[in-house]
Amino acid sequence: MKRSFYDMLGVAHEADQATIDAAYTQVMARLNDAIKRGADDANMEAQLLRDGYQMLSDPAKRARYDAKMAADATGVKLMFFPDDKRAQKKLGIQSVVFALLATTFVGVVFWQMNRKINEVRADYETVVARKQADQNKPLVVNSPPPDQGGVTISETVRSEPLVKVAPDNAKQ
């Protein structure tokens, strides 16, 4: 389990700056004794405590650290934007590159889908034209072949009515 800087110093999260200073002094004195005796872990812990003390001494850094700890406790992932100009510029460049890549990807997908839609539309128009042509062909009813003396009956589909109705003036 991760220990917080508060746990390492032995103070509460709500501790004021004077309490943190006093706890830091006590813990570092204890660690300096261990370092003098030759404990390897004491050097690493002392460096970690120095970093933690710098963070807890600065109110802005402490507020960020507290927010991160609270988010970790609840399972929420926070994203903090960088403070230095170089990191901000890098984040900006990465964002622009990501936007360009996303736009390119969407453009390629749109182009591919449009091409496929046009192919399907062309196939549909071909099928419709073929069906219309099939409807206008003569209809052959089963009958014996003409060389055997049979009669071929054929009918074409007409687009106009078979019976024409005369206008009202012609009835009189």
mmCIF file of the C-alpha atoms, coordinates in Angstrom:
data_MODEL
# 
_entry.id   MODEL 
# 
loop_
_atom_site.group_PDB 
_atom_site.id 
_atom_site.type_symbol 
_atom_site.label_atom_id 
_atom_site.label_alt_id 
_atom_site.label_comp_id 
_atom_site.label_asym_id 
_atom_site.label_entity_id 
_atom_site.label_seq_id 
_atom_site.pdbx_PDB_ins_code 
_atom_site.Cartn_x 
_atom_site.Cartn_y 
_atom_site.Cartn_z 
_atom_site.occupancy 
_atom_site.B_iso_or_equiv 
_atom_site.pdbx_formal_charge 
_atom_site.auth_seq_id 
_atom_site.auth_comp_id 
_atom_site.auth_asym_id 
_atom_site.auth_atom_id 
_atom_site.pdbx_PDB_model_num 
ATOM 1   C CA . MET A 1 1   ? 0.000   0.000   0.000   1.00 0.00 ? 1   MET A CA 1 
ATOM 2   C CA . LYS A 1 2   ? 1.240   3.460   -0.891  1.00 0.00 ? 2   LYS A CA 1 
ATOM 3   C CA . ARG A 1 3   ? 2.157   5.765   1.930   1.00 0.00 ? 3   ARG A CA 1 
ATOM 4   C CA . SER A 1 4   ? 1.381   9.431   1.601   1.00 0.00 ? 4   SER A CA 1 
ATOM 5   C CA . PHE A 1 5   ? 3.771   12.188  2.577   1.00 0.00 ? 5   PHE A CA 1 
ATOM 6   C CA . TYR A 1 6   ? 1.472   12.868  5.520   1.00 0.00 ? 6   TYR A CA 1 
ATOM 7   C CA . ASP A 1 7   ? 1.898   9.254   6.675   1.00 0.00 ? 7   ASP A CA 1 
ATOM 8   C CA . MET A 1 8   ? 5.669   9.453   6.264   1.00 0.00 ? 8   MET A CA 1 
ATOM 9   C CA . LEU A 1 9   ? 5.779   12.578  8.432   1.00 0.00 ? 9   LEU A CA 1 
ATOM 10  C CA . GLY A 1 10  ? 3.241   11.206  10.897  1.00 0.00 ? 10  GLY A CA 1 
ATOM 11  C CA . VAL A 1 11  ? 0.850   14.154  10.663  1.00 0.00 ? 11  VAL A CA 1 
ATOM 12  C CA . ALA A 1 12  ? -2.833  14.497  9.785   1.00 0.00 ? 12  ALA A CA 1 
ATOM 13  C CA . HIS A 1 13  ? -3.971  15.704  6.368   1.00 0.00 ? 13  HIS A CA 1 
ATOM 14  C CA . GLU A 1 14  ? -5.381  18.857  7.962   1.00 0.00 ? 14  GLU A CA 1 
ATOM 15  C CA . ALA A 1 15  ? -2.113  19.717  9.753   1.00 0.00 ? 15  ALA A CA 1 
ATOM 16  C CA . ASP A 1 16  ? -0.905  23.303  9.574   1.00 0.00 ? 16  ASP A CA 1 
ATOM 17  C CA . GLN A 1 17  ? 2.499   24.338  8.240   1.00 0.00 ? 17  GLN A CA 1 
ATOM 18  C CA . ALA A 1 18  ? 4.122   24.599  11.696  1.00 0.00 ? 18  ALA A CA 1 
ATOM 19  C CA . THR A 1 19  ? 3.123   21.002  12.532  1.00 0.00 ? 19  THR A CA 1 
ATOM 20  C CA . ILE A 1 20  ? 4.492   19.769  9.200   1.00 0.00 ? 20  ILE A CA 1 
ATOM 21  C CA . ASP A 1 21  ? 7.774   21.670  9.764   1.00 0.00 ? 21  ASP A CA 1 
ATOM 22  C CA . ALA A 1 22  ? 8.227   20.184  13.251  1.00 0.00 ? 22  ALA A CA 1 
ATOM 23  C CA . ALA A 1 23  ? 7.427   16.647  12.065  1.00 0.00 ? 23  ALA A CA 1 
ATOM 24  C CA . TYR A 1 24  ? 9.834   17.007  9.135   1.00 0.00 ? 24  TYR A CA 1 
ATOM 25  C CA . THR A 1 25  ? 12.634  18.103  11.438  1.00 0.00 ? 25  THR A CA 1 
ATOM 26  C CA . GLN A 1 26  ? 12.071  15.123  13.782  1.00 0.00 ? 26  GLN A CA 1 
ATOM 27  C CA . VAL A 1 27  ? 11.862  12.522  10.999  1.00 0.00 ? 27  VAL A CA 1 
ATOM 28  C CA . MET A 1 28  ? 14.920  13.891  9.199   1.00 0.00 ? 28  MET A CA 1 
ATOM 29  C CA . ALA A 1 29  ? 16.943  13.847  12.450  1.00 0.00 ? 29  ALA A CA 1 
ATOM 30  C CA . ARG A 1 30  ? 16.007  10.191  12.917  1.00 0.00 ? 30  ARG A CA 1 
ATOM 31  C CA . LEU A 1 31  ? 16.883  9.389   9.286   1.00 0.00 ? 31  LEU A CA 1 
ATOM 32  C CA . ASN A 1 32  ? 20.224  11.228  9.528   1.00 0.00 ? 32  ASN A CA 1 
ATOM 33  C CA . ASP A 1 33  ? 21.150  8.957   12.451  1.00 0.00 ? 33  ASP A CA 1 
ATOM 34  C CA . ALA A 1 34  ? 20.253  5.921   10.310  1.00 0.00 ? 34  ALA A CA 1 
ATOM 35  C CA . ILE A 1 35  ? 22.280  7.288   7.387   1.00 0.00 ? 35  ILE A CA 1 
ATOM 36  C CA . LYS A 1 36  ? 25.312  7.726   9.653   1.00 0.00 ? 36  LYS A CA 1 
ATOM 37  C CA . ARG A 1 37  ? 24.958  4.066   10.699  1.00 0.00 ? 37  ARG A CA 1 
ATOM 38  C CA . GLY A 1 38  ? 25.036  3.072   7.011   1.00 0.00 ? 38  GLY A CA 1 
ATOM 39  C CA . ALA A 1 39  ? 21.402  2.177   6.244   1.00 0.00 ? 39  ALA A CA 1 
ATOM 40  C CA . ASP A 1 40  ? 20.887  2.227   2.474   1.00 0.00 ? 40  ASP A CA 1 
ATOM 41  C CA . ASP A 1 41  ? 17.106  2.597   2.641   1.00 0.00 ? 41  ASP A CA 1 
ATOM 42  C CA . ALA A 1 42  ? 17.479  5.694   4.797   1.00 0.00 ? 42  ALA A CA 1 
ATOM 43  C CA . ASN A 1 43  ? 19.058  7.677   1.929   1.00 0.00 ? 43  ASN A CA 1 
ATOM 44  C CA . MET A 1 44  ? 16.176  6.912   -0.402  1.00 0.00 ? 44  MET A CA 1 
ATOM 45  C CA . GLU A 1 45  ? 13.579  7.692   2.240   1.00 0.00 ? 45  GLU A CA 1 
ATOM 46  C CA . ALA A 1 46  ? 15.330  10.951  3.152   1.00 0.00 ? 46  ALA A CA 1 
ATOM 47  C CA . GLN A 1 47  ? 15.262  12.070  -0.489  1.00 0.00 ? 47  GLN A CA 1 
ATOM 48  C CA . LEU A 1 48  ? 11.604  11.113  -0.752  1.00 0.00 ? 48  LEU A CA 1 
ATOM 49  C CA . LEU A 1 49  ? 10.832  13.059  2.414   1.00 0.00 ? 49  LEU A CA 1 
ATOM 50  C CA . ARG A 1 50  ? 12.671  16.137  1.093   1.00 0.00 ? 50  ARG A CA 1 
ATOM 51  C CA . ASP A 1 51  ? 10.554  16.025  -2.078  1.00 0.00 ? 51  ASP A CA 1 
ATOM 52  C CA . GLY A 1 52  ? 7.398   15.534  -0.027  1.00 0.00 ? 52  GLY A CA 1 
ATOM 53  C CA . TYR A 1 53  ? 8.269   18.382  2.323   1.00 0.00 ? 53  TYR A CA 1 
ATOM 54  C CA . GLN A 1 54  ? 8.833   20.725  -0.628  1.00 0.00 ? 54  GLN A CA 1 
ATOM 55  C CA . MET A 1 55  ? 5.423   19.747  -1.972  1.00 0.00 ? 55  MET A CA 1 
ATOM 56  C CA . LEU A 1 56  ? 3.625   20.178  1.366   1.00 0.00 ? 56  LEU A CA 1 
ATOM 57  C CA . SER A 1 57  ? 5.374   23.505  2.059   1.00 0.00 ? 57  SER A CA 1 
ATOM 58  C CA . ASP A 1 58  ? 4.043   25.158  -1.109  1.00 0.00 ? 58  ASP A CA 1 
ATOM 59  C CA . PRO A 1 59  ? 0.269   25.844  -0.775  1.00 0.00 ? 59  PRO A CA 1 
ATOM 60  C CA . ALA A 1 60  ? -0.450  25.420  -4.514  1.00 0.00 ? 60  ALA A CA 1 
ATOM 61  C CA . LYS A 1 61  ? 1.484   22.138  -4.741  1.00 0.00 ? 61  LYS A CA 1 
ATOM 62  C CA . ARG A 1 62  ? -0.114  20.914  -1.508  1.00 0.00 ? 62  ARG A CA 1 
ATOM 63  C CA . ALA A 1 63  ? -3.599  21.654  -2.853  1.00 0.00 ? 63  ALA A CA 1 
ATOM 64  C CA . ARG A 1 64  ? -2.817  19.671  -6.004  1.00 0.00 ? 64  ARG A CA 1 
ATOM 65  C CA . TYR A 1 65  ? -1.397  16.792  -3.975  1.00 0.00 ? 65  TYR A CA 1 
ATOM 66  C CA . ASP A 1 66  ? -4.470  16.727  -1.722  1.00 0.00 ? 66  ASP A CA 1 
ATOM 67  C CA . ALA A 1 67  ? -6.779  16.786  -4.771  1.00 0.00 ? 67  ALA A CA 1 
ATOM 68  C CA . LYS A 1 68  ? -4.851  13.919  -6.346  1.00 0.00 ? 68  LYS A CA 1 
ATOM 69  C CA . MET A 1 69  ? -5.015  11.885  -3.151  1.00 0.00 ? 69  MET A CA 1 
ATOM 70  C CA . ALA A 1 70  ? -8.763  12.500  -2.812  1.00 0.00 ? 70  ALA A CA 1 
ATOM 71  C CA . ALA A 1 71  ? -9.293  11.505  -6.449  1.00 0.00 ? 71  ALA A CA 1 
ATOM 72  C CA . ASP A 1 72  ? -7.227  8.337   -5.996  1.00 0.00 ? 72  ASP A CA 1 
ATOM 73  C CA . ALA A 1 73  ? -9.266  7.422   -2.924  1.00 0.00 ? 73  ALA A CA 1 
ATOM 74  C CA . THR A 1 74  ? -12.535 7.741   -4.862  1.00 0.00 ? 74  THR A CA 1 
ATOM 75  C CA . GLY A 1 75  ? -11.212 6.115   -8.027  1.00 0.00 ? 75  GLY A CA 1 
ATOM 76  C CA . VAL A 1 76  ? -11.494 9.276   -10.144 1.00 0.00 ? 76  VAL A CA 1 
ATOM 77  C CA . LYS A 1 77  ? -8.674  9.993   -12.562 1.00 0.00 ? 77  LYS A CA 1 
ATOM 78  C CA . LEU A 1 78  ? -7.605  13.645  -12.650 1.00 0.00 ? 78  LEU A CA 1 
ATOM 79  C CA . MET A 1 79  ? -5.537  15.237  -15.358 1.00 0.00 ? 79  MET A CA 1 
ATOM 80  C CA . PHE A 1 80  ? -3.489  18.240  -14.388 1.00 0.00 ? 80  PHE A CA 1 
ATOM 81  C CA . PHE A 1 81  ? -2.191  20.562  -17.044 1.00 0.00 ? 81  PHE A CA 1 
ATOM 82  C CA . PRO A 1 82  ? 1.517   21.300  -16.893 1.00 0.00 ? 82  PRO A CA 1 
ATOM 83  C CA . ASP A 1 83  ? 2.744   24.522  -15.282 1.00 0.00 ? 83  ASP A CA 1 
ATOM 84  C CA . ASP A 1 84  ? 5.927   25.105  -17.267 1.00 0.00 ? 84  ASP A CA 1 
ATOM 85  C CA . LYS A 1 85  ? 5.849   26.626  -20.753 1.00 0.00 ? 85  LYS A CA 1 
ATOM 86  C CA . ARG A 1 86  ? 7.809   23.816  -22.395 1.00 0.00 ? 86  ARG A CA 1 
ATOM 87  C CA . ALA A 1 87  ? 5.384   21.129  -21.219 1.00 0.00 ? 87  ALA A CA 1 
ATOM 88  C CA . GLN A 1 88  ? 2.402   23.295  -22.218 1.00 0.00 ? 88  GLN A CA 1 
ATOM 89  C CA . LYS A 1 89  ? 3.867   23.745  -25.693 1.00 0.00 ? 89  LYS A CA 1 
ATOM 90  C CA . LYS A 1 90  ? 4.471   20.010  -25.978 1.00 0.00 ? 90  LYS A CA 1 
ATOM 91  C CA . LEU A 1 91  ? 0.873   19.291  -24.914 1.00 0.00 ? 91  LEU A CA 1 
ATOM 92  C CA . GLY A 1 92  ? -0.365  21.840  -27.469 1.00 0.00 ? 92  GLY A CA 1 
ATOM 93  C CA . ILE A 1 93  ? 1.666   20.275  -30.279 1.00 0.00 ? 93  ILE A CA 1 
ATOM 94  C CA . GLN A 1 94  ? 0.461   16.803  -29.317 1.00 0.00 ? 94  GLN A CA 1 
ATOM 95  C CA . SER A 1 95  ? -3.138  18.045  -29.350 1.00 0.00 ? 95  SER A CA 1 
ATOM 96  C CA . VAL A 1 96  ? -2.740  19.557  -32.818 1.00 0.00 ? 96  VAL A CA 1 
ATOM 97  C CA . VAL A 1 97  ? -1.127  16.388  -34.162 1.00 0.00 ? 97  VAL A CA 1 
ATOM 98  C CA . PHE A 1 98  ? -3.928  14.300  -32.669 1.00 0.00 ? 98  PHE A CA 1 
ATOM 99  C CA . ALA A 1 99  ? -6.558  16.586  -34.223 1.00 0.00 ? 99  ALA A CA 1 
ATOM 100 C CA . LEU A 1 100 ? -4.879  16.327  -37.640 1.00 0.00 ? 100 LEU A CA 1 
ATOM 101 C CA . LEU A 1 101 ? -4.673  12.547  -37.423 1.00 0.00 ? 101 LEU A CA 1 
ATOM 102 C CA . ALA A 1 102 ? -8.306  12.288  -36.333 1.00 0.00 ? 102 ALA A CA 1 
ATOM 103 C CA . THR A 1 103 ? -9.418  14.573  -39.174 1.00 0.00 ? 103 THR A CA 1 
ATOM 104 C CA . THR A 1 104 ? -7.428  12.557  -41.696 1.00 0.00 ? 104 THR A CA 1 
ATOM 105 C CA . PHE A 1 105 ? -8.901  9.301   -40.406 1.00 0.00 ? 105 PHE A CA 1 
ATOM 106 C CA . VAL A 1 106 ? -12.451 10.655  -40.558 1.00 0.00 ? 106 VAL A CA 1 
ATOM 107 C CA . GLY A 1 107 ? -11.798 11.950  -44.090 1.00 0.00 ? 107 GLY A CA 1 
ATOM 108 C CA . VAL A 1 108 ? -10.532 8.573   -45.282 1.00 0.00 ? 108 VAL A CA 1 
ATOM 109 C CA . VAL A 1 109 ? -13.475 6.752   -43.685 1.00 0.00 ? 109 VAL A CA 1 
ATOM 110 C CA . PHE A 1 110 ? -15.927 9.229   -45.280 1.00 0.00 ? 110 PHE A CA 1 
ATOM 111 C CA . TRP A 1 111 ? -14.280 8.828   -48.690 1.00 0.00 ? 111 TRP A CA 1 
ATOM 112 C CA . GLN A 1 112 ? -14.409 5.016   -48.449 1.00 0.00 ? 112 GLN A CA 1 
ATOM 113 C CA . MET A 1 113 ? -18.051 5.038   -47.360 1.00 0.00 ? 113 MET A CA 1 
ATOM 114 C CA . ASN A 1 114 ? -19.004 7.473   -50.127 1.00 0.00 ? 114 ASN A CA 1 
ATOM 115 C CA . ARG A 1 115 ? -17.275 5.284   -52.708 1.00 0.00 ? 115 ARG A CA 1 
ATOM 116 C CA . LYS A 1 116 ? -19.080 2.186   -51.427 1.00 0.00 ? 116 LYS A CA 1 
ATOM 117 C CA . ILE A 1 117 ? -22.431 3.999   -51.456 1.00 0.00 ? 117 ILE A CA 1 
ATOM 118 C CA . ASN A 1 118 ? -21.862 5.030   -55.074 1.00 0.00 ? 118 ASN A CA 1 
ATOM 119 C CA . GLU A 1 119 ? -21.046 1.416   -56.009 1.00 0.00 ? 119 GLU A CA 1 
ATOM 120 C CA . VAL A 1 120 ? -24.223 0.178   -54.329 1.00 0.00 ? 120 VAL A CA 1 
ATOM 121 C CA . ARG A 1 121 ? -26.258 2.923   -56.019 1.00 0.00 ? 121 ARG A CA 1 
ATOM 122 C CA . ALA A 1 122 ? -24.842 1.959   -59.441 1.00 0.00 ? 122 ALA A CA 1 
ATOM 123 C CA . ASP A 1 123 ? -25.645 -1.719  -58.793 1.00 0.00 ? 123 ASP A CA 1 
ATOM 124 C CA . TYR A 1 124 ? -29.170 -0.785  -57.723 1.00 0.00 ? 124 TYR A CA 1 
ATOM 125 C CA . GLU A 1 125 ? -29.747 1.319   -60.839 1.00 0.00 ? 125 GLU A CA 1 
ATOM 126 C CA . THR A 1 126 ? -28.476 -1.554  -63.012 1.00 0.00 ? 126 THR A CA 1 
ATOM 127 C CA . VAL A 1 127 ? -30.869 -4.005  -61.355 1.00 0.00 ? 127 VAL A CA 1 
ATOM 128 C CA . VAL A 1 128 ? -33.796 -1.595  -61.702 1.00 0.00 ? 128 VAL A CA 1 
ATOM 129 C CA . ALA A 1 129 ? -33.007 -1.017  -65.398 1.00 0.00 ? 129 ALA A CA 1 
ATOM 130 C CA . ARG A 1 130 ? -32.759 -4.793  -65.961 1.00 0.00 ? 130 ARG A CA 1 
ATOM 131 C CA . LYS A 1 131 ? -36.127 -5.387  -64.259 1.00 0.00 ? 131 LYS A CA 1 
ATOM 132 C CA . GLN A 1 132 ? -37.746 -2.655  -66.340 1.00 0.00 ? 132 GLN A CA 1 
ATOM 133 C CA . ALA A 1 133 ? -36.312 -4.185  -69.514 1.00 0.00 ? 133 ALA A CA 1 
ATOM 134 C CA . ASP A 1 134 ? -37.601 -7.624  -68.448 1.00 0.00 ? 134 ASP A CA 1 
ATOM 135 C CA . GLN A 1 135 ? -41.094 -6.202  -67.947 1.00 0.00 ? 135 GLN A CA 1 
ATOM 136 C CA . ASN A 1 136 ? -41.198 -4.921  -71.557 1.00 0.00 ? 136 ASN A CA 1 
ATOM 137 C CA . LYS A 1 137 ? -40.218 -8.274  -73.100 1.00 0.00 ? 137 LYS A CA 1 
ATOM 138 C CA . PRO A 1 138 ? -42.950 -10.384 -74.749 1.00 0.00 ? 138 PRO A CA 1 
ATOM 139 C CA . LEU A 1 139 ? -44.599 -12.936 -72.504 1.00 0.00 ? 139 LEU A CA 1 
ATOM 140 C CA . VAL A 1 140 ? -44.534 -16.432 -74.023 1.00 0.00 ? 140 VAL A CA 1 
ATOM 141 C CA . VAL A 1 141 ? -47.205 -18.896 -72.905 1.00 0.00 ? 141 VAL A CA 1 
ATOM 142 C CA . ASN A 1 142 ? -46.453 -22.636 -72.998 1.00 0.00 ? 142 ASN A CA 1 
ATOM 143 C CA . SER A 1 143 ? -47.405 -23.965 -76.390 1.00 0.00 ? 143 SER A CA 1 
ATOM 144 C CA . PRO A 1 144 ? -45.954 -26.441 -78.817 1.00 0.00 ? 144 PRO A CA 1 
ATOM 145 C CA . PRO A 1 145 ? -43.116 -25.212 -81.001 1.00 0.00 ? 145 PRO A CA 1 
ATOM 146 C CA . PRO A 1 146 ? -44.205 -23.496 -84.283 1.00 0.00 ? 146 PRO A CA 1 
ATOM 147 C CA . ASP A 1 147 ? -42.721 -26.252 -86.485 1.00 0.00 ? 147 ASP A CA 1 
ATOM 148 C CA . GLN A 1 148 ? -45.269 -28.686 -85.023 1.00 0.00 ? 148 GLN A CA 1 
ATOM 149 C CA . GLY A 1 149 ? -48.109 -26.506 -86.133 1.00 0.00 ? 149 GLY A CA 1 
ATOM 150 C CA . GLY A 1 150 ? -48.668 -24.846 -82.782 1.00 0.00 ? 150 GLY A CA 1 
ATOM 151 C CA . VAL A 1 151 ? -49.493 -21.230 -82.299 1.00 0.00 ? 151 VAL A CA 1 
ATOM 152 C CA . THR A 1 152 ? -47.275 -18.899 -80.329 1.00 0.00 ? 152 THR A CA 1 
ATOM 153 C CA . ILE A 1 153 ? -49.126 -16.546 -78.103 1.00 0.00 ? 153 ILE A CA 1 
ATOM 154 C CA . SER A 1 154 ? -47.244 -13.517 -77.012 1.00 0.00 ? 154 SER A CA 1 
ATOM 155 C CA . GLU A 1 155 ? -48.278 -10.432 -75.223 1.00 0.00 ? 155 GLU A CA 1 
ATOM 156 C CA . THR A 1 156 ? -46.367 -7.284  -74.632 1.00 0.00 ? 156 THR A CA 1 
ATOM 157 C CA . VAL A 1 157 ? -46.875 -5.109  -71.637 1.00 0.00 ? 157 VAL A CA 1 
ATOM 158 C CA . ARG A 1 158 ? -48.571 -1.920  -72.691 1.00 0.00 ? 158 ARG A CA 1 
ATOM 159 C CA . SER A 1 159 ? -48.160 1.377   -71.028 1.00 0.00 ? 159 SER A CA 1 
ATOM 160 C CA . GLU A 1 160 ? -51.415 2.759   -72.458 1.00 0.00 ? 160 GLU A CA 1 
ATOM 161 C CA . PRO A 1 161 ? -54.922 1.451   -71.747 1.00 0.00 ? 161 PRO A CA 1 
ATOM 162 C CA . LEU A 1 162 ? -56.487 -1.046  -74.194 1.00 0.00 ? 162 LEU A CA 1 
ATOM 163 C CA . VAL A 1 163 ? -59.817 0.743   -74.312 1.00 0.00 ? 163 VAL A CA 1 
ATOM 164 C CA . LYS A 1 164 ? -59.931 4.413   -75.064 1.00 0.00 ? 164 LYS A CA 1 
ATOM 165 C CA . VAL A 1 165 ? -62.776 6.382   -73.614 1.00 0.00 ? 165 VAL A CA 1 
ATOM 166 C CA . ALA A 1 166 ? -64.200 9.011   -75.913 1.00 0.00 ? 166 ALA A CA 1 
ATOM 167 C CA . PRO A 1 167 ? -64.608 12.495  -74.590 1.00 0.00 ? 167 PRO A CA 1 
ATOM 168 C CA . ASP A 1 168 ? -68.080 13.549  -73.404 1.00 0.00 ? 168 ASP A CA 1 
ATOM 169 C CA . ASN A 1 169 ? -68.699 15.554  -76.632 1.00 0.00 ? 169 ASN A CA 1 
ATOM 170 C CA . ALA A 1 170 ? -68.392 12.442  -78.821 1.00 0.00 ? 170 ALA A CA 1 
ATOM 171 C CA . LYS A 1 171 ? -71.264 10.583  -77.068 1.00 0.00 ? 171 LYS A CA 1 
ATOM 172 C CA . GLN A 1 172 ? -73.898 12.923  -78.419 1.00 0.00 ? 172 GLN A CA 1 
# 
